[in-house]
Amino acid sequence: MDEPFLPEYAQKRMRERSVTDDDVKWALRRPVGDPAPGQPGSVWIEGYASGNRILRVCVRIDDHNYVITVAWKET
C-alpha cells in the first residue's frame, strides 16, 4: 500500500482531532469490516489506530490512499 495523500483539509481535521499520520496509516492497513458509503465519490474505512482505537477515514472511492477527512469512532 502506498503512503496516504493528506491534503490540507485532512491535515487540519487531523490536528483538531489529535490524529497522527501513523494513526491514518495503521487504520488503512488494519481495516474493520467493509467500507461504508460516504458522500458521492467517497467511502469510509474504519480501522485500528494507536491504542487499538478505531479511526474512521474517509477516502476517495477510486483512490483509497487519498484521504478526505478523519474522525475517531464514537464508543
PDB file of N, H, CA, C and O in Angstrom:
ATOM      1  N   MET A   1       0.853  -1.184   0.000  1.00  0.00           N
ATOM      2  CA  MET A   1       0.000   0.000   0.000  1.00  0.00           C
ATOM      3  C   MET A   1       0.892   1.239   0.000  1.00  0.00           C
ATOM      4  O   MET A   1       1.873   1.310   0.741  1.00  0.00           O
ATOM      5  N   ASP A   2       0.544   2.205  -0.832  1.00  0.00           N
ATOM      6  H   ASP A   2      -0.253   2.147  -1.433  1.00  0.00           H
ATOM      7  CA  ASP A   2       1.273   3.466  -0.890  1.00  0.00           C
ATOM      8  C   ASP A   2       0.964   4.309   0.341  1.00  0.00           C
ATOM      9  O   ASP A   2       0.026   4.033   1.089  1.00  0.00           O
ATOM     10  N   GLU A   3       1.773   5.338   0.529  1.00  0.00           N
ATOM     11  H   GLU A   3       2.535   5.562  -0.078  1.00  0.00           H
ATOM     12  CA  GLU A   3       1.535   6.276   1.615  1.00  0.00           C
ATOM     13  C   GLU A   3       0.239   7.048   1.339  1.00  0.00           C
ATOM     14  O   GLU A   3      -0.037   7.390   0.189  1.00  0.00           O
ATOM     15  N   PRO A   4      -0.554   7.325   2.373  1.00  0.00           N
ATOM     16  CA  PRO A   4      -1.772   8.102   2.163  1.00  0.00           C
ATOM     17  C   PRO A   4      -1.443   9.541   1.763  1.00  0.00           C
ATOM     18  O   PRO A   4      -0.490  10.134   2.270  1.00  0.00           O
ATOM     19  N   PHE A   5      -2.237  10.089   0.855  1.00  0.00           N
ATOM     20  H   PHE A   5      -3.010   9.607   0.443  1.00  0.00           H
ATOM     21  CA  PHE A   5      -2.125  11.501   0.485  1.00  0.00           C
ATOM     22  C   PHE A   5      -3.036  12.280   1.419  1.00  0.00           C
ATOM     23  O   PHE A   5      -4.230  11.997   1.515  1.00  0.00           O
ATOM     24  N   LEU A   6      -2.463  13.266   2.110  1.00  0.00           N
ATOM     25  H   LEU A   6      -1.493  13.495   2.032  1.00  0.00           H
ATOM     26  CA  LEU A   6      -3.197  14.036   3.113  1.00  0.00           C
ATOM     27  C   LEU A   6      -3.260  15.508   2.716  1.00  0.00           C
ATOM     28  O   LEU A   6      -2.370  16.280   3.074  1.00  0.00           O
ATOM     29  N   PRO A   7      -4.301  15.906   1.981  1.00  0.00           N
ATOM     30  CA  PRO A   7      -4.425  17.311   1.606  1.00  0.00           C
ATOM     31  C   PRO A   7      -4.635  18.182   2.850  1.00  0.00           C
ATOM     32  O   PRO A   7      -4.908  17.661   3.932  1.00  0.00           O
ATOM     33  N   GLU A   8      -4.511  19.478   2.702  1.00  0.00           N
ATOM     34  H   GLU A   8      -4.290  19.900   1.823  1.00  0.00           H
ATOM     35  CA  GLU A   8      -4.570  20.420   3.824  1.00  0.00           C
ATOM     36  C   GLU A   8      -5.837  20.245   4.665  1.00  0.00           C
ATOM     37  O   GLU A   8      -5.769  20.291   5.893  1.00  0.00           O
ATOM     38  N   TYR A   9      -6.979  20.048   4.025  1.00  0.00           N
ATOM     39  H   TYR A   9      -7.034  20.011   3.027  1.00  0.00           H
ATOM     40  CA  TYR A   9      -8.222  19.905   4.788  1.00  0.00           C
ATOM     41  C   TYR A   9      -8.136  18.699   5.728  1.00  0.00           C
ATOM     42  O   TYR A   9      -8.520  18.788   6.895  1.00  0.00           O
ATOM     43  N   ALA A  10      -7.627  17.563   5.212  1.00  0.00           N
ATOM     44  H   ALA A  10      -7.315  17.491   4.264  1.00  0.00           H
ATOM     45  CA  ALA A  10      -7.494  16.363   6.046  1.00  0.00           C
ATOM     46  C   ALA A  10      -6.508  16.618   7.180  1.00  0.00           C
ATOM     47  O   ALA A  10      -6.749  16.194   8.310  1.00  0.00           O
ATOM     48  N   GLN A  11      -5.405  17.300   6.899  1.00  0.00           N
ATOM     49  H   GLN A  11      -5.208  17.644   5.981  1.00  0.00           H
ATOM     50  CA  GLN A  11      -4.415  17.605   7.934  1.00  0.00           C
ATOM     51  C   GLN A  11      -5.008  18.504   9.020  1.00  0.00           C
ATOM     52  O   GLN A  11      -4.704  18.339  10.202  1.00  0.00           O
ATOM     53  N   LYS A  12      -5.844  19.447   8.621  1.00  0.00           N
ATOM     54  H   LYS A  12      -6.090  19.581   7.662  1.00  0.00           H
ATOM     55  CA  LYS A  12      -6.492  20.324   9.597  1.00  0.00           C
ATOM     56  C   LYS A  12      -7.385  19.506  10.529  1.00  0.00           C
ATOM     57  O   LYS A  12      -7.340  19.686  11.746  1.00  0.00           O
ATOM     58  N   ARG A  13      -8.192  18.613   9.967  1.00  0.00           N
ATOM     59  H   ARG A  13      -8.228  18.467   8.979  1.00  0.00           H
ATOM     60  CA  ARG A  13      -9.072  17.770  10.787  1.00  0.00           C
ATOM     61  C   ARG A  13      -8.253  16.855  11.689  1.00  0.00           C
ATOM     62  O   ARG A  13      -8.635  16.607  12.833  1.00  0.00           O
ATOM     63  N   MET A  14      -7.136  16.354  11.187  1.00  0.00           N
ATOM     64  H   MET A  14      -6.825  16.555  10.257  1.00  0.00           H
ATOM     65  CA  MET A  14      -6.270  15.506  11.998  1.00  0.00           C
ATOM     66  C   MET A  14      -5.744  16.277  13.213  1.00  0.00           C
ATOM     67  O   MET A  14      -5.743  15.755  14.328  1.00  0.00           O
ATOM     68  N   ARG A  15      -5.303  17.502  13.001  1.00  0.00           N
ATOM     69  H   ARG A  15      -5.304  17.926  12.095  1.00  0.00           H
ATOM     70  CA  ARG A  15      -4.807  18.318  14.124  1.00  0.00           C
ATOM     71  C   ARG A  15      -5.920  18.569  15.136  1.00  0.00           C
ATOM     72  O   ARG A  15      -5.701  18.460  16.342  1.00  0.00           O
ATOM     73  N   GLU A  16      -7.115  18.904  14.648  1.00  0.00           N
ATOM     74  H   GLU A  16      -7.293  18.991  13.668  1.00  0.00           H
ATOM     75  CA  GLU A  16      -8.246  19.182  15.540  1.00  0.00           C
ATOM     76  C   GLU A  16      -8.646  17.956  16.362  1.00  0.00           C
ATOM     77  O   GLU A  16      -9.137  18.086  17.483  1.00  0.00           O
ATOM     78  N   ARG A  17      -8.432  16.774  15.800  1.00  0.00           N
ATOM     79  H   ARG A  17      -8.033  16.669  14.889  1.00  0.00           H
ATOM     80  CA  ARG A  17      -8.912  15.541  16.436  1.00  0.00           C
ATOM     81  C   ARG A  17      -7.783  14.688  17.014  1.00  0.00           C
ATOM     82  O   ARG A  17      -7.992  13.533  17.388  1.00  0.00           O
ATOM     83  N   SER A  18      -6.595  15.267  17.080  1.00  0.00           N
ATOM     84  H   SER A  18      -6.425  16.205  16.777  1.00  0.00           H
ATOM     85  CA  SER A  18      -5.420  14.568  17.638  1.00  0.00           C
ATOM     86  C   SER A  18      -5.181  13.221  16.966  1.00  0.00           C
ATOM     87  O   SER A  18      -5.027  12.194  17.627  1.00  0.00           O
ATOM     88  N   VAL A  19      -5.154  13.250  15.645  1.00  0.00           N
ATOM     89  H   VAL A  19      -5.278  14.084  15.107  1.00  0.00           H
ATOM     90  CA  VAL A  19      -4.885  12.062  14.835  1.00  0.00           C
ATOM     91  C   VAL A  19      -3.517  12.246  14.187  1.00  0.00           C
ATOM     92  O   VAL A  19      -3.245  13.292  13.597  1.00  0.00           O
ATOM     93  N   THR A  20      -2.659  11.242  14.292  1.00  0.00           N
ATOM     94  H   THR A  20      -2.879  10.392  14.771  1.00  0.00           H
ATOM     95  CA  THR A  20      -1.331  11.318  13.695  1.00  0.00           C
ATOM     96  C   THR A  20      -1.316  10.683  12.303  1.00  0.00           C
ATOM     97  O   THR A  20      -2.244   9.972  11.916  1.00  0.00           O
ATOM     98  N   ASP A  21      -0.243  10.955  11.565  1.00  0.00           N
ATOM     99  H   ASP A  21       0.511  11.532  11.879  1.00  0.00           H
ATOM    100  CA  ASP A  21      -0.063  10.302  10.265  1.00  0.00           C
ATOM    101  C   ASP A  21      -0.052   8.784  10.439  1.00  0.00           C
ATOM    102  O   ASP A  21      -0.641   8.051   9.645  1.00  0.00           O
ATOM    103  N   ASP A  22       0.629   8.325  11.494  1.00  0.00           N
ATOM    104  H   ASP A  22       1.108   8.920  12.139  1.00  0.00           H
ATOM    105  CA  ASP A  22       0.689   6.879  11.740  1.00  0.00           C
ATOM    106  C   ASP A  22      -0.692   6.306  12.030  1.00  0.00           C
ATOM    107  O   ASP A  22      -0.997   5.193  11.602  1.00  0.00           O
ATOM    108  N   ASP A  23      -1.535   7.048  12.753  1.00  0.00           N
ATOM    109  H   ASP A  23      -1.287   7.952  13.101  1.00  0.00           H
ATOM    110  CA  ASP A  23      -2.901   6.577  13.004  1.00  0.00           C
ATOM    111  C   ASP A  23      -3.621   6.303  11.691  1.00  0.00           C
ATOM    112  O   ASP A  23      -4.289   5.279  11.546  1.00  0.00           O
ATOM    113  N   VAL A  24      -3.485   7.217  10.739  1.00  0.00           N
ATOM    114  H   VAL A  24      -2.943   8.049  10.858  1.00  0.00           H
ATOM    115  CA  VAL A  24      -4.151   7.063   9.438  1.00  0.00           C
ATOM    116  C   VAL A  24      -3.588   5.845   8.705  1.00  0.00           C
ATOM    117  O   VAL A  24      -4.344   5.031   8.173  1.00  0.00           O
ATOM    118  N   LYS A  25      -2.258   5.723   8.680  1.00  0.00           N
ATOM    119  H   LYS A  25      -1.645   6.384   9.113  1.00  0.00           H
ATOM    120  CA  LYS A  25      -1.630   4.577   8.006  1.00  0.00           C
ATOM    121  C   LYS A  25      -2.106   3.267   8.620  1.00  0.00           C
ATOM    122  O   LYS A  25      -2.497   2.345   7.904  1.00  0.00           O
ATOM    123  N   TRP A  26      -2.072   3.187   9.944  1.00  0.00           N
ATOM    124  H   TRP A  26      -1.754   3.935  10.526  1.00  0.00           H
ATOM    125  CA  TRP A  26      -2.463   1.946  10.616  1.00  0.00           C
ATOM    126  C   TRP A  26      -3.927   1.607  10.356  1.00  0.00           C
ATOM    127  O   TRP A  26      -4.263   0.452  10.095  1.00  0.00           O
ATOM    128  N   ALA A  27      -4.795   2.611  10.427  1.00  0.00           N
ATOM    129  H   ALA A  27      -4.521   3.550  10.639  1.00  0.00           H
ATOM    130  CA  ALA A  27      -6.224   2.365  10.206  1.00  0.00           C
ATOM    131  C   ALA A  27      -6.487   1.842   8.798  1.00  0.00           C
ATOM    132  O   ALA A  27      -7.308   0.946   8.610  1.00  0.00           O
ATOM    133  N   LEU A  28      -5.793   2.399   7.815  1.00  0.00           N
ATOM    134  H   LEU A  28      -5.126   3.128   7.968  1.00  0.00           H
ATOM    135  CA  LEU A  28      -5.992   1.949   6.434  1.00  0.00           C
ATOM    136  C   LEU A  28      -5.411   0.561   6.208  1.00  0.00           C
ATOM    137  O   LEU A  28      -5.879  -0.175   5.340  1.00  0.00           O
ATOM    138  N   ARG A  29      -4.396   0.201   6.980  1.00  0.00           N
ATOM    139  H   ARG A  29      -4.016   0.800   7.685  1.00  0.00           H
ATOM    140  CA  ARG A  29      -3.770  -1.116   6.828  1.00  0.00           C
ATOM    141  C   ARG A  29      -4.428  -2.193   7.677  1.00  0.00           C
ATOM    142  O   ARG A  29      -4.226  -3.385   7.442  1.00  0.00           O
ATOM    143  N   ARG A  30      -5.223  -1.773   8.674  1.00  0.00           N
ATOM    144  H   ARG A  30      -5.388  -0.806   8.865  1.00  0.00           H
ATOM    145  CA  ARG A  30      -5.886  -2.742   9.556  1.00  0.00           C
ATOM    146  C   ARG A  30      -7.387  -2.457   9.610  1.00  0.00           C
ATOM    147  O   ARG A  30      -7.918  -2.120  10.668  1.00  0.00           O
ATOM    148  N   PRO A  31      -8.075  -2.594   8.462  1.00  0.00           N
ATOM    149  CA  PRO A  31      -9.496  -2.259   8.410  1.00  0.00           C
ATOM    150  C   PRO A  31     -10.355  -3.229   9.222  1.00  0.00           C
ATOM    151  O   PRO A  31      -9.999  -4.385   9.449  1.00  0.00           O
ATOM    152  N   VAL A  32     -11.497  -2.702   9.642  1.00  0.00           N
ATOM    153  H   VAL A  32     -11.787  -1.763   9.457  1.00  0.00           H
ATOM    154  CA  VAL A  32     -12.507  -3.476  10.369  1.00  0.00           C
ATOM    155  C   VAL A  32     -13.764  -3.466   9.502  1.00  0.00           C
ATOM    156  O   VAL A  32     -14.378  -2.416   9.313  1.00  0.00           O
ATOM    157  N   GLY A  33     -14.144  -4.609   8.981  1.00  0.00           N
ATOM    158  H   GLY A  33     -13.646  -5.462   9.134  1.00  0.00           H
ATOM    159  CA  GLY A  33     -15.346  -4.676   8.149  1.00  0.00           C
ATOM    160  C   GLY A  33     -15.133  -4.097   6.761  1.00  0.00           C
ATOM    161  O   GLY A  33     -14.006  -3.835   6.339  1.00  0.00           O
ATOM    162  N   ASP A  34     -16.238  -3.905   6.070  1.00  0.00           N
ATOM    163  H   ASP A  34     -17.153  -4.118   6.413  1.00  0.00           H
ATOM    164  CA  ASP A  34     -16.219  -3.377   4.707  1.00  0.00           C
ATOM    165  C   ASP A  34     -16.361  -1.865   4.719  1.00  0.00           C
ATOM    166  O   ASP A  34     -16.940  -1.308   5.652  1.00  0.00           O
ATOM    167  N   PRO A  35     -15.837  -1.182   3.684  1.00  0.00           N
ATOM    168  CA  PRO A  35     -16.039   0.268   3.582  1.00  0.00           C
ATOM    169  C   PRO A  35     -17.529   0.609   3.528  1.00  0.00           C
ATOM    170  O   PRO A  35     -18.332  -0.145   2.978  1.00  0.00           O
ATOM    171  N   ALA A  36     -17.878   1.744   4.102  1.00  0.00           N
ATOM    172  H   ALA A  36     -17.225   2.356   4.549  1.00  0.00           H
ATOM    173  CA  ALA A  36     -19.267   2.223   4.100  1.00  0.00           C
ATOM    174  C   ALA A  36     -19.375   3.429   3.172  1.00  0.00           C
ATOM    175  O   ALA A  36     -18.447   4.234   3.090  1.00  0.00           O
ATOM    176  N   PRO A  37     -20.501   3.557   2.475  1.00  0.00           N
ATOM    177  CA  PRO A  37     -20.663   4.703   1.573  1.00  0.00           C
ATOM    178  C   PRO A  37     -20.552   6.034   2.316  1.00  0.00           C
ATOM    179  O   PRO A  37     -21.020   6.178   3.446  1.00  0.00           O
ATOM    180  N   GLY A  38     -19.922   6.997   1.653  1.00  0.00           N
ATOM    181  H   GLY A  38     -19.541   6.880   0.736  1.00  0.00           H
ATOM    182  CA  GLY A  38     -19.838   8.362   2.176  1.00  0.00           C
ATOM    183  C   GLY A  38     -20.585   9.284   1.223  1.00  0.00           C
ATOM    184  O   GLY A  38     -21.541   8.878   0.563  1.00  0.00           O
ATOM    185  N   GLN A  39     -20.136  10.525   1.165  1.00  0.00           N
ATOM    186  H   GLN A  39     -19.359  10.855   1.701  1.00  0.00           H
ATOM    187  CA  GLN A  39     -20.683  11.451   0.176  1.00  0.00           C
ATOM    188  C   GLN A  39     -20.362  10.898  -1.212  1.00  0.00           C
ATOM    189  O   GLN A  39     -19.484  10.043  -1.336  1.00  0.00           O
ATOM    190  N   PRO A  40     -21.047  11.362  -2.259  1.00  0.00           N
ATOM    191  CA  PRO A  40     -20.750  10.844  -3.599  1.00  0.00           C
ATOM    192  C   PRO A  40     -19.251  10.876  -3.896  1.00  0.00           C
ATOM    193  O   PRO A  40     -18.588  11.898  -3.720  1.00  0.00           O
ATOM    194  N   GLY A  41     -18.736   9.740  -4.348  1.00  0.00           N
ATOM    195  H   GLY A  41     -19.275   8.910  -4.491  1.00  0.00           H
ATOM    196  CA  GLY A  41     -17.318   9.642  -4.692  1.00  0.00           C
ATOM    197  C   GLY A  41     -16.405   9.270  -3.546  1.00  0.00           C
ATOM    198  O   GLY A  41     -15.184   9.248  -3.706  1.00  0.00           O
ATOM    199  N   SER A  42     -16.991   8.970  -2.367  1.00  0.00           N
ATOM    200  H   SER A  42     -17.982   8.988  -2.237  1.00  0.00           H
ATOM    201  CA  SER A  42     -16.147   8.632  -1.219  1.00  0.00           C
ATOM    202  C   SER A  42     -16.713   7.449  -0.445  1.00  0.00           C
ATOM    203  O   SER A  42     -17.890   7.107  -0.555  1.00  0.00           O
ATOM    204  N   VAL A  43     -15.826   6.833   0.349  1.00  0.00           N
ATOM    205  H   VAL A  43     -14.869   7.111   0.438  1.00  0.00           H
ATOM    206  CA  VAL A  43     -16.220   5.762   1.265  1.00  0.00           C
ATOM    207  C   VAL A  43     -15.508   5.983   2.596  1.00  0.00           C
ATOM    208  O   VAL A  43     -14.452   6.614   2.654  1.00  0.00           O
ATOM    209  N   TRP A  44     -16.101   5.454   3.658  1.00  0.00           N
ATOM    210  H   TRP A  44     -16.958   4.942   3.611  1.00  0.00           H
ATOM    211  CA  TRP A  44     -15.496   5.480   4.987  1.00  0.00           C
ATOM    212  C   TRP A  44     -14.881   4.122   5.259  1.00  0.00           C
ATOM    213  O   TRP A  44     -15.536   3.090   5.113  1.00  0.00           O
ATOM    214  N   ILE A  45     -13.611   4.129   5.659  1.00  0.00           N
ATOM    215  H   ILE A  45     -13.079   4.967   5.778  1.00  0.00           H
ATOM    216  CA  ILE A  45     -12.928   2.916   6.079  1.00  0.00           C
ATOM    217  C   ILE A  45     -12.659   3.053   7.569  1.00  0.00           C
ATOM    218  O   ILE A  45     -12.101   4.055   8.015  1.00  0.00           O
ATOM    219  N   GLU A  46     -13.055   2.050   8.335  1.00  0.00           N
ATOM    220  H   GLU A  46     -13.509   1.236   7.973  1.00  0.00           H
ATOM    221  CA  GLU A  46     -12.769   2.034   9.763  1.00  0.00           C
ATOM    222  C   GLU A  46     -11.643   1.044   9.996  1.00  0.00           C
ATOM    223  O   GLU A  46     -11.651  -0.061   9.452  1.00  0.00           O
ATOM    224  N   GLY A  47     -10.669   1.449  10.812  1.00  0.00           N
ATOM    225  H   GLY A  47     -10.663   2.346  11.253  1.00  0.00           H
ATOM    226  CA  GLY A  47      -9.556   0.561  11.096  1.00  0.00           C
ATOM    227  C   GLY A  47      -8.914   0.893  12.428  1.00  0.00           C
ATOM    228  O   GLY A  47      -9.143   1.955  13.006  1.00  0.00           O
ATOM    229  N   TYR A  48      -8.100  -0.046  12.901  1.00  0.00           N
ATOM    230  H   TYR A  48      -7.914  -0.909  12.431  1.00  0.00           H
ATOM    231  CA  TYR A  48      -7.432   0.128  14.193  1.00  0.00           C
ATOM    232  C   TYR A  48      -6.248   1.076  14.067  1.00  0.00           C
ATOM    233  O   TYR A  48      -5.402   0.923  13.185  1.00  0.00           O
ATOM    234  N   ALA A  49      -6.201   2.055  14.959  1.00  0.00           N
ATOM    235  H   ALA A  49      -6.888   2.180  15.675  1.00  0.00           H
ATOM    236  CA  ALA A  49      -5.098   3.013  15.035  1.00  0.00           C
ATOM    237  C   ALA A  49      -4.398   2.813  16.377  1.00  0.00           C
ATOM    238  O   ALA A  49      -4.509   1.746  16.980  1.00  0.00           O
ATOM    239  N   SER A  50      -3.685   3.823  16.846  1.00  0.00           N
ATOM    240  H   SER A  50      -3.596   4.691  16.357  1.00  0.00           H
ATOM    241  CA  SER A  50      -2.946   3.701  18.100  1.00  0.00           C
ATOM    242  C   SER A  50      -3.876   3.403  19.266  1.00  0.00           C
ATOM    243  O   SER A  50      -5.020   3.855  19.297  1.00  0.00           O
ATOM    244  N   GLY A  51      -3.372   2.641  20.216  1.00  0.00           N
ATOM    245  H   GLY A  51      -2.442   2.273  20.191  1.00  0.00           H
ATOM    246  CA  GLY A  51      -4.169   2.296  21.383  1.00  0.00           C
ATOM    247  C   GLY A  51      -5.363   1.428  21.070  1.00  0.00           C
ATOM    248  O   GLY A  51      -6.300   1.345  21.863  1.00  0.00           O
ATOM    249  N   ASN A  52      -5.337   0.769  19.899  1.00  0.00           N
ATOM    250  H   ASN A  52      -4.575   0.836  19.255  1.00  0.00           H
ATOM    251  CA  ASN A  52      -6.465  -0.053  19.435  1.00  0.00           C
ATOM    252  C   ASN A  52      -7.768   0.720  19.347  1.00  0.00           C
ATOM    253  O   ASN A  52      -8.849   0.135  19.410  1.00  0.00           O
ATOM    254  N   ARG A  53      -7.665   2.040  19.201  1.00  0.00           N
ATOM    255  H   ARG A  53      -6.787   2.516  19.149  1.00  0.00           H
ATOM    256  CA  ARG A  53      -8.858   2.848  18.947  1.00  0.00           C
ATOM    257  C   ARG A  53      -9.218   2.703  17.476  1.00  0.00           C
ATOM    258  O   ARG A  53      -8.349   2.485  16.632  1.00  0.00           O
ATOM    259  N   ILE A  54     -10.502   2.826  17.178  1.00  0.00           N
ATOM    260  H   ILE A  54     -11.208   3.003  17.864  1.00  0.00           H
ATOM    261  CA  ILE A  54     -10.945   2.724  15.784  1.00  0.00           C
ATOM    262  C   ILE A  54     -11.056   4.131  15.194  1.00  0.00           C
ATOM    263  O   ILE A  54     -11.745   5.005  15.720  1.00  0.00           O
ATOM    264  N   LEU A  55     -10.355   4.304  14.090  1.00  0.00           N
ATOM    265  H   LEU A  55      -9.796   3.593  13.663  1.00  0.00           H
ATOM    266  CA  LEU A  55     -10.363   5.567  13.361  1.00  0.00           C
ATOM    267  C   LEU A  55     -11.184   5.394  12.094  1.00  0.00           C
ATOM    268  O   LEU A  55     -11.036   4.409  11.371  1.00  0.00           O
ATOM    269  N   ARG A  56     -12.052   6.366  11.834  1.00  0.00           N
ATOM    270  H   ARG A  56     -12.172   7.166  12.421  1.00  0.00           H
ATOM    271  CA  ARG A  56     -12.826   6.389  10.595  1.00  0.00           C
ATOM    272  C   ARG A  56     -12.092   7.295   9.620  1.00  0.00           C
ATOM    273  O   ARG A  56     -11.823   8.455   9.928  1.00  0.00           O
ATOM    274  N   VAL A  57     -11.766   6.767   8.439  1.00  0.00           N
ATOM    275  H   VAL A  57     -11.984   5.824   8.188  1.00  0.00           H
ATOM    276  CA  VAL A  57     -11.023   7.520   7.430  1.00  0.00           C
ATOM    277  C   VAL A  57     -11.883   7.596   6.175  1.00  0.00           C
ATOM    278  O   VAL A  57     -12.242   6.568   5.601  1.00  0.00           O
ATOM    279  N   CYS A  58     -12.208   8.797   5.757  1.00  0.00           N
ATOM    280  H   CYS A  58     -11.916   9.632   6.223  1.00  0.00           H
ATOM    281  CA  CYS A  58     -12.976   8.996   4.529  1.00  0.00           C
ATOM    282  C   CYS A  58     -11.986   9.172   3.386  1.00  0.00           C
ATOM    283  O   CYS A  58     -11.125  10.052   3.420  1.00  0.00           O
ATOM    284  N   VAL A  59     -12.124   8.316   2.368  1.00  0.00           N
ATOM    285  H   VAL A  59     -12.823   7.601   2.340  1.00  0.00           H
ATOM    286  CA  VAL A  59     -11.214   8.334   1.228  1.00  0.00           C
ATOM    287  C   VAL A  59     -12.011   8.386  -0.074  1.00  0.00           C
ATOM    288  O   VAL A  59     -13.210   8.107  -0.104  1.00  0.00           O
ATOM    289  N   ARG A  60     -11.314   8.748  -1.141  1.00  0.00           N
ATOM    290  H   ARG A  60     -10.340   8.975  -1.117  1.00  0.00           H
ATOM    291  CA  ARG A  60     -11.965   8.727  -2.461  1.00  0.00           C
ATOM    292  C   ARG A  60     -12.272   7.292  -2.839  1.00  0.00           C
ATOM    293  O   ARG A  60     -11.483   6.388  -2.566  1.00  0.00           O
ATOM    294  N   ILE A  61     -13.408   7.085  -3.460  1.00  0.00           N
ATOM    295  H   ILE A  61     -14.050   7.820  -3.682  1.00  0.00           H
ATOM    296  CA  ILE A  61     -13.823   5.732  -3.834  1.00  0.00           C
ATOM    297  C   ILE A  61     -12.871   5.120  -4.855  1.00  0.00           C
ATOM    298  O   ILE A  61     -12.696   3.901  -4.882  1.00  0.00           O
ATOM    299  N   ASP A  62     -12.255   5.950  -5.696  1.00  0.00           N
ATOM    300  H   ASP A  62     -12.398   6.939  -5.674  1.00  0.00           H
ATOM    301  CA  ASP A  62     -11.359   5.454  -6.736  1.00  0.00           C
ATOM    302  C   ASP A  62      -9.892   5.471  -6.320  1.00  0.00           C
ATOM    303  O   ASP A  62      -9.028   5.064  -7.096  1.00  0.00           O
ATOM    304  N   ASP A  63      -9.596   5.939  -5.096  1.00  0.00           N
ATOM    305  H   ASP A  63     -10.298   6.269  -4.465  1.00  0.00           H
ATOM    306  CA  ASP A  63      -8.210   6.006  -4.623  1.00  0.00           C
ATOM    307  C   ASP A  63      -8.212   5.993  -3.099  1.00  0.00           C
ATOM    308  O   ASP A  63      -8.329   7.042  -2.467  1.00  0.00           O
ATOM    309  N   HIS A  64      -8.086   4.825  -2.518  1.00  0.00           N
ATOM    310  H   HIS A  64      -7.991   3.972  -3.031  1.00  0.00           H
ATOM    311  CA  HIS A  64      -8.163   4.695  -1.062  1.00  0.00           C
ATOM    312  C   HIS A  64      -6.951   5.277  -0.340  1.00  0.00           C
ATOM    313  O   HIS A  64      -6.898   5.252   0.890  1.00  0.00           O
ATOM    314  N   ASN A  65      -5.981   5.798  -1.082  1.00  0.00           N
ATOM    315  H   ASN A  65      -6.024   5.818  -2.081  1.00  0.00           H
ATOM    316  CA  ASN A  65      -4.850   6.496  -0.463  1.00  0.00           C
ATOM    317  C   ASN A  65      -5.097   7.997  -0.364  1.00  0.00           C
ATOM    318  O   ASN A  65      -4.340   8.699   0.306  1.00  0.00           O
ATOM    319  N   TYR A  66      -6.137   8.501  -1.013  1.00  0.00           N
ATOM    320  H   TYR A  66      -6.753   7.931  -1.557  1.00  0.00           H
ATOM    321  CA  TYR A  66      -6.463   9.927  -0.981  1.00  0.00           C
ATOM    322  C   TYR A  66      -7.443  10.169   0.164  1.00  0.00           C
ATOM    323  O   TYR A  66      -8.631   9.864   0.056  1.00  0.00           O
ATOM    324  N   VAL A  67      -6.927  10.722   1.263  1.00  0.00           N
ATOM    325  H   VAL A  67      -5.962  10.969   1.350  1.00  0.00           H
ATOM    326  CA  VAL A  67      -7.725  10.928   2.472  1.00  0.00           C
ATOM    327  C   VAL A  67      -8.472  12.256   2.384  1.00  0.00           C
ATOM    328  O   VAL A  67      -7.876  13.297   2.109  1.00  0.00           O
ATOM    329  N   ILE A  68      -9.777  12.209   2.619  1.00  0.00           N
ATOM    330  H   ILE A  68     -10.262  11.363   2.842  1.00  0.00           H
ATOM    331  CA  ILE A  68     -10.605  13.416   2.595  1.00  0.00           C
ATOM    332  C   ILE A  68     -10.732  13.995   3.999  1.00  0.00           C
ATOM    333  O   ILE A  68     -10.557  15.198   4.195  1.00  0.00           O
ATOM    334  N   THR A  69     -11.035  13.143   4.974  1.00  0.00           N
ATOM    335  H   THR A  69     -11.177  12.166   4.814  1.00  0.00           H
ATOM    336  CA  THR A  69     -11.140  13.575   6.366  1.00  0.00           C
ATOM    337  C   THR A  69     -11.037  12.360   7.277  1.00  0.00           C
ATOM    338  O   THR A  69     -11.072  11.221   6.811  1.00  0.00           O
ATOM    339  N   VAL A  70     -10.910  12.604   8.564  1.00  0.00           N
ATOM    340  H   VAL A  70     -10.881  13.529   8.943  1.00  0.00           H
ATOM    341  CA  VAL A  70     -10.810  11.525   9.548  1.00  0.00           C
ATOM    342  C   VAL A  70     -11.610  11.870  10.780  1.00  0.00           C
ATOM    343  O   VAL A  70     -11.857  13.042  11.064  1.00  0.00           O
ATOM    344  N   ALA A  71     -12.016  10.845  11.515  1.00  0.00           N
ATOM    345  H   ALA A  71     -11.815   9.893  11.284  1.00  0.00           H
ATOM    346  CA  ALA A  71     -12.733  11.045  12.790  1.00  0.00           C
ATOM    347  C   ALA A  71     -12.602   9.785  13.622  1.00  0.00           C
ATOM    348  O   ALA A  71     -12.641   8.676  13.090  1.00  0.00           O
ATOM    349  N   TRP A  72     -12.446   9.953  14.922  1.00  0.00           N
ATOM    350  H   TRP A  72     -12.414  10.854  15.354  1.00  0.00           H
ATOM    351  CA  TRP A  72     -12.442   8.801  15.814  1.00  0.00           C
ATOM    352  C   TRP A  72     -13.860   8.240  15.898  1.00  0.00           C
ATOM    353  O   TRP A  72     -14.833   8.993  15.947  1.00  0.00           O
ATOM    354  N   LYS A  73     -13.966   6.931  15.913  1.00  0.00           N
ATOM    355  H   LYS A  73     -13.176   6.319  15.873  1.00  0.00           H
ATOM    356  CA  LYS A  73     -15.271   6.299  16.054  1.00  0.00           C
ATOM    357  C   LYS A  73     -15.754   6.484  17.501  1.00  0.00           C
ATOM    358  O   LYS A  73     -15.016   6.243  18.456  1.00  0.00           O
ATOM    359  N   GLU A  74     -16.985   6.909  17.629  1.00  0.00           N
ATOM    360  H   GLU A  74     -17.585   7.104  16.853  1.00  0.00           H
ATOM    361  CA  GLU A  74     -17.581   7.071  18.959  1.00  0.00           C
ATOM    362  C   GLU A  74     -17.795   5.708  19.567  1.00  0.00           C
ATOM    363  O   GLU A  74     -18.197   4.771  18.878  1.00  0.00           O
ATOM    364  N   THR A  75     -17.531   5.591  20.853  1.00  0.00           N
ATOM    365  H   THR A  75     -17.205   6.352  21.414  1.00  0.00           H
ATOM    366  CA  THR A  75     -17.711   4.296  21.507  1.00  0.00           C
ATOM    367  C   THR A  75     -18.970   4.282  22.345  1.00  0.00           C
ATOM    368  O   THR A  75     -19.284   3.270  22.971  1.00  0.00           O
TER     369      THR A  75
END
